[in-house]
Amino acid sequence: MTVLDDMLIAAGRDRGLMRYAKPAWRWANQVRLPVFRPVFGALYAERQLRAMWWPLLAKFFYREPLLRYRCESVGRRLQLEGVIPEIGGDGRIVIGNNVRIGPLCSWDIGHKVSTGAELIIGDDVSVNYQNIMSVVTSVHIGARTMLAGGVSIYDNPSHPMSPRRRFFHEPFELDECAPVVIGRNCWIGSKAFVLKGVTIGDNSIVAAGSVVTKSVPANVLVGGVPAKVLRDLPADLTEADWDIVTVVRAQG
């Protein structure tokens, strides 16, 4: 038994000096210090300003420049909602305009079996928190596509299919990889996996928790493990709608 244990037991049994502990604690919780409004008003304002401006300062003077340094190009109005992605490899990264990137993302762009890995993120794309990108050849994400939290995209098998190569910790072969293309205005649900060689057509939705192993046509909802077409979606988005967005962006 420690001294603290003895004290707690004594307080619970109302024995010795510890019998005063509970009343003293109740009294302490009732004490209220006077509030000098000018002083605490200034402290509260400082707290609010710090909460508002510190993330902005960190973004403009530290996080965003770091990400721009690592990427080949980054468009205008980048929204970083936390620390920049953990980026491994020396592959090419291109990020479009008005892209939003959530916190705790991990991007591995490039591998010792490849020399030309590239990640292309189109305009107005939303990449939510804890996103994983593993790119050996290429991953292209179309404009206005949304990736929910925990989405993982792999254009490679991560490890060799050969048991012997895996046993000796050898890398997989480049011909085991295949590009991933996600179309425009797609929605990839939370914790979905998009695997190598997959093309997802424009406007399609991947349900949460799905594993996409085969290409998906445009304007459909897919889900499951492996993902299958569940139903068609209305083809009500036209090129004229895209033209409107382009004009509005140009005027802004």
Secondary structure, 3 states (H helix, E strand, C coil): CCHHHHHHHHHHCCCHHHHHHHHHHHHHHHCCCCCCHHHHHHHHHHHHHHHHHHHHHHHHHHHHHHHHHHCCEECCCCEECCCCCEEECCCEEEECCCCEECCCCEEEECCCCCCCCEEEECCCCEECCCCEEEECCEEEECCCCEECCCCEEECCCCCCCCHHHHHCCCCCCHHHCCCEEECCCCEECCCCEECCCCEECCCCEECCCCEECCCECCCEEEECCCCEEEEECCCCCCHHHHHHHHHHHHHC
